[in-house]
Amino acid sequence: MLFDTLTDAIGRTPLVRLRLGAERGVEVYAKLELQNLFAMKDRVARNILLEARALGTLRPGAPVVESSSGTMALGVALVGRSLGHEVHIVTDPRIDPVTLAKLRALGCRVHVVEAMTSHGWQSARLERLAELMAELPGAFWPQQYTNPDNPGAYRGLARELLDSLGHIDALVGAVGSGGSLCGTGRVLRETLPDVRVVGVDCVGSALFGQPDVPQRLQSGLGNSLLPKNLDRLLVDEVHWLNDHEAFAATRDLAREQQIFGGNTSGSVYRVLGDLARRAEPGSRIVGILPDRGDRYADTVYSDDHWEEHALHTLPAADRPAVVTPGTAVTTWSRQTYRAPDDLRRHLVFVESNTTGTGMLALDLARDLLGTEPVLLTGDPGRYRGLEAAGAEVIRCDTNSDAALRAALQDRFRREEIAGVTTTSDFYVPAAARLARWLGLPGNPPEAVTACRDKSALRALLRRAGVHQPRYAVVREPGEVTAAVARTGLPCVVKPADDSGSVNVLLCTDEAQARAQAERILAVTTNVRGMPTARTVLVEEYLDGPEYSVEMFSQDGEAVCVGITAKSVTGSPHFVEHRHLFPAPLPAATAERITETVLAALDATGIRLGATHTEVKLTGSGPAVIEINPRPAGGMIPELVRLASGVDLLEQQLKAAIGQAPDLKPVHGAHAGIQFLLADADGVLDTVDGVARARAVDGVEAVTVTAAPGAVIRRARSAGDRVGHVIVCRPGPEQVTAALDEARALVRLTVGEPAGAR
């Protein structure tokens, strides 16, 4: 197999069947991560450093500093030096001569701390690392114990296992930083939800509730501190081995299986044997063997070392003792593991919408799902009612993936984050990228990014043969002539990446289309401070009734929750002013619309959660206008809740934390919303008739969002709405009548702005 660089050669390690359990019909396999050039952490170093370079947190030529006593040091040396970085490794006296020689030969600067602190060698190394970070401007620290790119590196390993074996019943791995076992197990669970994840620790390690004994001899597993990458919620069973048992198992691995491994590989081997004895016939078990034995020639494989540390005097068990939580162990023991009951789980929101639904979502996260809501925001003052929502607020640059990652990495252990989501249209891609980074439920970032970029969506739907308007993409004003020739007149001119009908205009001639395109291209940042795509979409105008289809996907299977009938203002602007749910449609028409949307969602790759797809019903069938990869805006989720009892917002939050949605209607009514729009530009003087409108039969709410004195205007986008009326009645005609009656009772008096005369 040919590779251009050594880093390209990382991974694709052998998977071999061991001579364990065969007599009982059990298959036991070893994933030989030790066959990477320097062992398992080569994967981690590659993923962390390449991700950091892509994010810009590791600049070309900047120093890389890491704390490690073994394979992570070698992985960082391999990848860092091959990418042209100066590499500093902080280690301790336990480092073996072979590893030390390799690091120096690769051109690393090695810093050996002289004494452990009260918290062990790891703490002492971190103190020295902090000094180096202060001394080296622009230095990058991979932070293998806290950086989710560590477990993220094992997505590839999990895929290799699935490609080779398909089904796996149990995964066994040593636990140090938490990366390999949690990263692999998390991805396997996406396909194999029942796979059993078994952690291998050492006596004297504090990872799973045991007392810390820093003088333990084993390296590569165990820890005196709780790494942020360790997700104990993934672990079903834990084994502890003492130094004697681990070293003996490592020698047995070499003698019995001809695999010359380190003590982590030996410990995993011993646990594989136990699982093979207990497994049902036909079971398939995989163990990850991280390190080879050359680093342990003077320790594990040295009789003198055994004698020096009196290892033979330590008790050694042939089978693990089954212990209960809280039992301190000294020899091989196992426990069916359950994470601590007091572990707090957080649902993270990346910004929010500003209509009120966002604050409601924070309440739902806490009150219905039992999670702690967290809002990442660049401007908390943007949100009315935020203080009352009781959410933890973390201020950071939410337009920067690096800043979002840093905020979560600094604040939380991985096991404390239950999900990542957003109620803001603009931040759906960022939330999807964070969810993928953390291995949490979410849509593929590529899918939601394509939906947010309407020009990319058009290309996807065209390739899939989904009916849509003729279109052209414009990036320069000079391209408008050809675009109009393609779409015909009148045409719709709009930005490819905005929301809420902002800068959407029906143009009746080429000059008007060009002027609108120039207006859009001149906008460099959107309302959230994000750079715009500076891309214009020119589309054929489709004359026909408009609908939106509210779908919900789980594991790539989409279900239609219902179809909403939509009314928009007259040309040249398209502002939605009334919604009716469910739309009064013949069953055959509703089915055709749904089938079109299903094909569109399949083309995008959307796999999870609510989607809001806008459709025009034309003479040649339903045509997709756009797909929004989130719950509908415009209070449509509230209409769905009133009409059917299905709370889309609640289901969206459940999907974000991995719970199955409940989409079964509990009743069958109809609901509608009428938005309040100004008849003229000016200043809102008075609002009358609200109380009378609330008294109309079926009215659920009358809300005015603009206060007297506010500057308002005739609607050009959704942001120009000044309030709404919501109605729920048994039938659609009753809803329409009640909306008409209530709207007529609400009177807005608009005066001229001060100084206009």
JOHU-V654306 format. One line per field, one symbol per residue. ss: DSSP state (2 for helix, 1 for strand, 0 for the rest). psi: psi as a letter, one per 30 degrees, with the letter a starting at -180 (. if undefined). burial: b if it has 24 or more other ideal C-beta (glycine too) atoms within 12 Angstrom, else e. A space follows every 50 residues. Layout:
ss = ???
psi = ???
burial = ???
//
This chain:
ss = 00000022200000111000022200111111222000002222222222 22222000000001111000222222222222000011111000002222 22222000111100001001222222222222222000011000000022 22002222222222200001111100002222222222222000011111 11000000000000000000000000000002220011111022222222 22222220001022222222222222220000011111100122220000 00222222002220000000110000000000111100000000011111 00000022222222222000011111100222000222200111100000 22222222222002221111100022222222222222000000222222 22022222222222000100111100222222222220001111100000 00001110022222222222200010000010000111110000011111 11110011111111111100000001111110000022222222222222 22220000111111111100111111110000000222222222000222 22222200000000000001111111010001111111022222000011 11110000001101000222001111111002222222222222201111 1000000
psi = kkkelefffkahlkjkklikfefggkkkkkjiffflegaefeeeeeeeee eeeefgfjlkflkkkkkkgceeeeeeeeeeefggkkkkkkalffkleeee eeeeefglkkjjlfklafgaeeeeeeeeeeeeeffjkgkkjfhfffjffd effgeeeeeeeeeefdkkekkkkljdffeeeeeeeeeefeeifgkkkkkj alkgkgehglkkjfgkfklflllfljkffjjfffkfkkkkkleeeeeeee eeeeeefhjjlafeeeeeeeeeeeeeeflkkfljkkkjjeklfffgegde gjeeeeeegheffkkkkflkkjllkfkklflkllkjkklkfgkkkkjkkj allgffeeeeeeeeeeeefgljkkjkkfifffjkgeeffglkkjkljfgj eeeeeeeeeeekleffjflkalgkefgeeeeeeeeeefhlkllkeeeeee eejfeeeeeeeeefgkkllklkkkfkeffeeeeeeeflkllkkllfgalh gkhkkkkfleeeeeeeeeeeffjfkafggkklfhkkkklkkkjlkklkjj lkkkhfjkkjelkkkkkllllflikkfkkkklkikkeeeeeeeeeeeeee eeefgkfkakljkkkkjlfglkkkelkjhlllaggeeeeeeeeffkjeee eeeeefggkkljgkkfliakllkkkkkkflkakjeljlgeeeeffkkfke kjkjfklkfkkllkkflfffkgalkkkkleleeeeeeeeeeeeffjkkkk lklkgf.
burial = eeeeebbeebbebebbbbebbeeeebbbbbbbbbbbbbbbbbbbbbbbbb bbbeeebbeeebbbbbbbbbbbbbbbbbbbbbbebbbbbbbbebbbebbb ebbeebebbbbbbeebeeebbbbbbbbbbeebbeebeebbbbbbbbbbbb bbbbbbbbebbbeebeebbbbbbbbbbbbbbbbbbbbbbbebeebbbbbb bbbbbbbbbbebebebbbbbbbbbbbbbbbbbbbbbbbbbbbbbbbbbbb bbbbeebebbbbbbbbbbbbbbbbbbebbeeebbbbbbbbbbbbbbeebb beeeebeeeebeebebbeebbebeeeeebbbbbbbebebeeeeebbbbbb bbbbbbbbbbbbbbbbeebebbbbbbbbeeebbeebeebebbbbebebbb bbbbbbbbbebbbbbbbbbbbbbbbbbbbbbbbbbbbbbbbbbbbebbbb bbbbbbbbebbeeeebbbbbbbbbeebebbeebbeebbbbbbbbbbbbbb bbbbbbbeebebbbebbbbbbebeebbbebebbbbbbbbbbbeebbbbbb bbbbeeebbbbbbbbbbbbeebbbbbbbbbbbbebeeeebebbbbbbbbb bbbbbbbbbbbbbbbbbbeeebbbbbbbbbbbbbbbbbbbbbbbebbbbb bbbbbbbbbebebeeeeebbbbbbbbbbeeebbbeebebbeebeebebbb bbbbbbeeeeebbebbbbbbbbbbbbbbbeebebbbbbbebbbebbebeb eeeeeee
//
